[in-house]
Amino acid sequence: MPSTARERLADLLAAQDELAASVQLRAKTPDDLQLEVEGIGRVTVPVPTSQARQLRDLGRPAHFGRGDETLTDSTVRDTWEIPTELVRVRWAGGAGLGPELEAVREELGLPEHCRLTAELHSLLVYEKGQFFLPHQDSEKDDAMVATLVVTLPSAHTGGELVVHHLGEATIYRGSKTRVGLVAFYADCRHEVRPVTSGHRITLTYNVFLHGDPADRVPDEATVAELSRHLGEHFTTGVRHPYRHTTSGPPHRLAFMLDHEYTEHSLSWPLLKGTDAHRASLLRAAADVAGSESVLALADINETWDAYGPEAQCDYRRSSHGYRHWDDDEDVDAADGEVDEASYQLNELIDSSIRLTRWTDPEGTSAQDISLVVANDEVCAVTPSSDLQPYTSQYEGYMGNYGNTLDRWYRRAAVVVWPRSLSFTNRAEASPSWAMDDLSGQARDGDPVSARASAATLAPFWNSAVRGQERPEQLLAKTLAAALTLDDADTATMLLRPFKIENLRRHQVAALADLTGRYGADWSDELLRAWFDDRHAYLPAHGPSRPQWLTSLPDLCDALLAQGGPGVSTARLLLELSWSCLTTLISSAVTSPSPTAQQEQLDSLGEPLAAITRAAGITQSAELRDRIVGYCRQQGDAVTSCVIPALRAAAAIPSQTRRDDVFRQLTTDQTTRLRARLTRPARGADDWSIELPSDCACELCGTLGSFLADPARRTLEWPLAKDRRLHVHSRIDRAELPVSHLTRRRGSPYTLVLTKTAKLFEREAQQRLQDQADMDWLLENWFSARE
C-alpha cells in the first residue's frame, strides 16, 4: 500500500496502458517486394541459395561503432553488409512502407497526429555460424526513434532476432515463404543469434518521428488526481524514521522514465511509447498544480548486498553473457564489468541519483548540470534494478565489508517543481546560471526581487560552491552578482563559501570595488573566512595553498591599480598570507620526519619569495622587517625554506633581486652556512646522536642516553612487545641511523639497537650541500652587488 504522495503518483501512472517496445507486423508476400542489387540484378524472393551466395560475395564485413570509433570485430558482429549504393528497393502498391509504418505508430503507442518515415540503412547477409551479440542501436539522428528489420524469406534456420526491454526478451523468427517485418524502439537491446544453416538476409531501416508524441489530449480525471498528488508532495514534510525527525517539504519530484535517451534525443517530441503518454499526463498535472516540468538525464548508482563469485570478473559482460556493442555503424556500447547473471541481489544498501543534464520547460534547449536528488524526491514505475546497468563492479568479501555489487544506470526523468521554486531548483543545479540570472535581474532594474531570489540560495549555497570542479570560474560570476545586488549581507552570503585559492588576478578589480562599497571591515571579515582552514576542502582542480601564495605579487600589483580600496585590500591580503605561511612553516619545522620536513620547507621557499616581493610592491615596510626577523629567529630550522626562496628570487629582474630584504636574508644564510662549515667534522669514533625531545617517558630517557653516548654503538634491551613498539616508532619516525632488531629468545624478548654508518654518510652529505649552497649564494647574490 503506497504511503506517500509520490508513491501514489507512480502507481497512478503505472496503471496507464502498457505499450509495446517492439512489434511484429503482418508478413507480406514475396510479390510485395522488388529488390535489385547492382552486379546481380533482380533478386528473387524467396531468395534462392545461389543468389544468397552472390549477395554474400558482394558484401564486406559489417562494422559497428564504439564511442567515436568504427570497428570490425567478428567476435562481436559477424555478418556481411552490401553497400547501400548498390541496392534498390521498391514496394508494391505505390505506398512504399506507409501502411506498415502507420501500423508501427499505432502498435508502439504513438498518437495519431504523429507520422513515421523510414530510410534504408543496410542490406545484410548472415551465413552459417554468423551472429551479432546483444547491443543497442545508436540513434543516428535526433528524430530517429526506432529500427525496422525486414527479413527476406529464405531457406535458413537459426538467426532469431531477440529484442530485450525491461527484463523481458521477445524472439522473432524469419519465414521461408513470407517477408517478415519487426520494428522496435532504438534504445531496446537486441541480438541476432547464430545462423545454424542457410542464409538469413535482411533489410534494416532507420525510422524517424515527425510530431510530438507528448502532445495528446490527456484524461482530465487522471490529470486532476495526479495534480492532487503533486500538491500533497510539495506541501508535506519529509519524515526521516531512522533519525526520528521531519524536514521541510521536497523542492522537486523526479519521475524516472523507462526508455533510454541520448543528450540529443532528450526532448518532449522524441519520447517513446509509455514514456510519452505518462509524461504528457504528468506535464498536464504539473500545469494544473502550478508547477513547471523539464526533462533530465540522470546517473544512478546502486550498491547491493549480493551473492556471487569471489573473484571479480576482469572482462566486460552483459546479463546474457555477451559484450554489448551497437547494431550498425554507430554504437552506444554497454560497459558492464561483471557477468550480471552470476550474481544474486539481496538487499539494496545505498543509492544515489545525480541529474547531469536538463532541458528548459519547453524542451527547446538543454544545459549540463550537477544536482543530487534525494530518494524522497524520486519515483518510478520500473525500478532501476529491473533495467540493464551500463557498468557493474563486484567487491568480494574482505573480512568486515564486501559481498557488494555496484551497478550504474543512465535514465531519463520528468522533473517537476512548483513555479515559486523555479529559481531555487535551477540555482542548485547550476550555480553559475544562478549568478548570471541574479546579475540580469538587478541590471534590468529589479534589485529587490534579485535579492529575494538570492536569499533562497542560503540553505544549500555552501555545499553548492564546495561541489564545484572549477570554483574560480564561479567566483568571478559571484563577485559580479554581489556588485549588482548592492547589499552587503547578500554579498557576504554569496562569497563566504569560497576559499582564497579560488582568487585570480582578473577578479581583484571586483573585489576592490566591493571593498570600496562595503568598507574595509567587510573585506577583512570576508578574506579571513577565505583563509580559514577549519572547514578546509580540496577542490578537484586548482592550486594548493602554497601554490596559490606564489601569485601574490601579481594579485597585489592588480589591486594597487584599483586605487585606495585596492591598496587596503592588497595589504590585508598580504598580512593574512604571511600569517598563513608562518603557520605552514611552523608545521613543517615540527614534523617528526626529517624527510617530510625537508620536502615541506623546500616547497614553501617559492611562496616565501613571493610574499617578500609582494611586501615590496605594496611598500609594507613593517611586514618586510617581520619577514627578516622571523627567519632570523627560526635559525637553522628554516634554512631549507630560505635557500629555495633565494633561488626563486634569483630568477626575477635584477632590480627586485637588489631588494634589501633579500639581501639581508642572503647575508644571514651565508653567515649560518659559514658557521656550519667551519665546525670540525665528526670524529671517526663519535657515535653520538640527538633524539628529538617530543617524548619525556622513561623509555625515551633510556633511549636518549644510549644515543647521546659517543662511544656506545649497541644496546641490548629486554622489553615487552608494546614497549618495543614505542622504541621502534621513535627511531623510525625520526629516521635515526639506528637498526632495531628483536632477538626472540627468553622472556621478554630482547631489542637490539645498533648505530649505523649512515650517521657519518648523512653528515658528509649535509656538508657537501652546505658548501654547494654557500658557493651558489656567493656567485648569484654577492656578485650581483652594484
Residue, then its C-alpha position, 0 to 999 in steps of 0.5 A: m500500500p503506497s504511503t506517500a504522495r509520490e508513491r501514489l503518483a507512480d502507481l497512478l501512472a503505472a496503471q496507464d496502458e502498457l505499450a509495446a517496445s517492439v512489434q511484429l507486423r503482418a508478413k507480406t508476400p514475396d510479390d510485395l517486394q522488388l529488390e535489385v542489387e547492382g552486379i546481380g540484378r533482380v533478386t528473387v524472393p524467396v531468395p534462392t541459395s545461389q543468389a544468397r551466395q552472390l549477395r554474400d560475395l558482394g558484401r564486406p564485413a559489417h562494422f559497428g561503432r564504439g564511442d567515436e570509433t568504427l570497428t570490425d570485430s567478428t567476435v562481436r558482429d559477424t555478418w556481411e553488409i552490401p553497400t547501400e549504393l548498390v541496392r534498390v528497393r521498391w514496394a508494391g502498391g505505390a505506398g512504399l512502407g506507409p501502411e506498415l509504418e502507420a501500423v508501427r505508430e499505432e502498435l508502439g503507442l504513438p498518437e495519431h497526429c504523429r507520422l513515421t518515415a523510414e530510410l534504408h540503412s543496410l542490406l545484410v547477409y548472415e551465413k552459417g555460424q554468423f551472429f551479432l551479440p546483444h547491443q543497442d542501436s545508436e540513434k543516428d539522428d535526433a528524430m530517429v526513434a526506432t529500427l525496422v528489420v525486414t527479413l527476406p524469406s529464405a531457406h535458413t534456420g537459426g538467426e532469431l532476432v531477440v529484442h530485450h526491454l525491461g527484463e523481458a526478451t521477445i524472439y522473432r523468427g524469419s519465414k521461408t515463404r513470407v517477408g517478415l517485418v519487426a520494428f522496435y524502439a532504438d534504445c531496446r537491446h537486441e541480438v541476432r543469434p547464430v545462423t545454424s544453416g542457410h542464409r538469413i538476409t535482411l533489410t534494416y531501416n532507420v525510422f524517424l518521428h515527425g510530431d510530438p508524441a507528448d502532445r495528446v489530449p490527456d484524461e482530465a480525471t487522471v490529470a486532476e488526481l495526479s495534480r492532487h498528488l503533486g500538491e500533497h508532495f510539495t506541501t508535506g514534510v519529509r519524515h526521516p524514521y531512522r533519525h526520528t525527525t521531519s524536514g521541510p517539504p521536497h523542492r522537486l519530484a523526479f519521475m524516472l522514465d523507462h526508455e533510454y535517451t541520448e543528450h540529443s534525443l532528450s526532448w518532449p517530441l522524441l519520447k517513446g511509447t509509455d514514456a510519452h503518454r505518462a509524461s504528457l499526463l504528468r506535464a498536464a498535472a504539473d500545469v494544473a498544480g502550478s508547477e513547471s516540468v523539464l526533462a533530465l538525464a540522470d546517473i544512478n548508482e546502486t550498491w547491493d548486498a549480493y551473492g556471487p563469485e569471489a573473484q571479480c570478473d576482469y572482462r566486460r559482460s552483459s546479463h546474457g553473457y555477451r559484450h554489448w556493442d551497437d547494431d550498425e555503424d554507430v554504437d552506444a556500447a554497454d560497459g558492464e564489468v561483471d557477468e550480471a547473471s552470476y550474481q544474486l541481489n539481496e538487499l539494496i544498501d545505498s543509492s544515489i541519483r545525480l541529474t547531469r543534464w536538463t532541458d528548459p520547460e519547453g524542451t527547446s534547449a538543454q544545459d549540463i548540470s550537477l544536482v543530487v536528488a534525494n530518494d524522497e524526491v524520486c519515483a518510478v514505475t520500473p525500478s532501476s534494478d529491473l533495467q540493464p546497468y551500463t557498468s557493474q563492479y563486484e567487491g568480494y568479501m574482505g573480512n568486515y565489508g564486501n559481498t557488494l555489487d555496484r551497478w550504474y544506470r543512465r535514465a531519463a526523468v520528468v522533473v517537476w517543481p512548483r513555479s515559486l521554486s523555479f529559481t531555487n531548483r535551477a540555482e542548485a543545479s547550476p550555480s553559475w546560471a544562478m549568478d548570471d540570472l541574479s546579475g540580469q535581474a538587478r541590471d534590468g532594474d529589479p534589485v529587490s526581487a534579485r535579492a529575494s531570489a538570492a536569499t533562497l540560495a542560503p540553505f544549500w549555497n555552501s555545499a553548492v560552491r564546495g561541489q564545484e570542479r572549477p570554483e574560480q570560474l564561479l567566483a568571478k560570476t559571484l563577485a559580479a552578482a554581489l556588485t549588482l545586488d548592492d547589499a552587503d549581507t547578500a554579498t557576504m552570503l554569496l562569497r563566504p563559501f569560497k576559499i582564497e585559492n579560488l582568487r585570480r588576478h582578473q577578479v581583484a578589480a571586483l573585489a576592490d570595488l566591493t571593498g570600496r562599497y562595503g568598507a574595509d571591515w567587510s573585506d577583512e571579515l570576508l578574506r579571513a573566512w577565505f583563509d580559514d582552514r577549519h572547514a578546509y576542502l580540496p577542490a578537484h582542480g586548482p592550486s594548493r595553498p602554497q601554490w596559490l601564495t606564489s601569485l601574490p605579487d601579481l594579485c597585489d600589483a592588480l589591486l594597487a591599480q584599483g586605487g585606495p580600496g585596492v591598496s587596503t585590500a592588497r595589504l590585508l591580503l598580504e598580512l593574512s598570507w604571511s600569517c598563513l605561511t608562518t603557520l605552514i612553516s611552523s608545521a613543517v619545522t615540527s614534523p617528526s620526519p626529517t624527510a617530510q620536513q625537508e620536502q615541506l620547507d623546500s616547497l614553501g621557499e617559492p611562496l616565501a619569495a613571493i610574499t617578500r616581493a609582494a611586501g615590496i610592491t605594496q611598500s609594507a615596510e613593517l611586514r618586510d622587517r617581520i619577514v627578516g626577523y622571523c627567519r632570523q629567529q627560526g635559525d637553522a630550522v628554516t634554512s631549507c625554506v630560505i635557500p629555495a626562496l633565494r633561488a626563486a628570487a634569483a630568477i626575477p629582474s635584477q632590480t627586485r633581486r637588489d631588494d634589501v630584504f633579500r639581501q639581508l636574508t642572503t647575508d644571514q644564510t651565508t653567515r649560518l652556512r659559514a658557521r656550519l662549515t667551519r665546525p670540525a667534522r665528526g670524529a671517526d669514533d663519535w657515535s653520538i646522536e640527538l633524539p628529538s625531545d617530543c617524548a619525556c617517558e622513561l623509555c625515551g630517557t633510556l633511549g636518549s642516553f644510549l644515543a647521546d653516548p659517543a662511544r656506545r654503538t649497541l644496546e641490548w634491551p629486554l622489553a615487552k612487545d608494546r614497549r618495543l613498539h614505542v622504541h621502534s616508532r621513535i627511531d623510525r619516525a625520526e629516521l635515526p641511523v639506528s637498526h632495531l632488531t628483536r632477538r626472540r629468545g627468553s622472556p621478554y624478548t630482547l631489542v637490539l639497537t645498533k648505530t649505523a654508518k649512515l650517521f657519518e654518510r648523512e653528515a658528509q652529505q649535509r656538508l657537501q650541500d652546505q658548501a654547494d649552497m654557500d658557493w651558489l649564494l656567493e656567485n648569484w647574490f654577492s656578485a650581483r652587488e652594484 
